[in-house]
Amino acid sequence: MEILTELWKFLRVRKKLWLAPIIIVLLILGGLLILAQGSVVAPFIYTLF
């Protein structure tokens, strides 16, 4: 959790808040790929990429 707070402080101080949505989307997509790795839904998710 400390990594997320430091990342947020860095983005806020450096005025790079426009990067926050990009990072959030990448984390969601990565989590989706990890969770769907062994499921039946995996072939459908991989066709998106």
Protein Blocks (a to p, Z undefined) as FASTA:
>chain_A
ZZmmmmmmmmmmnopmmmmmmmmmmmmmmmmmmmmmmmmklmmmmmmZZ
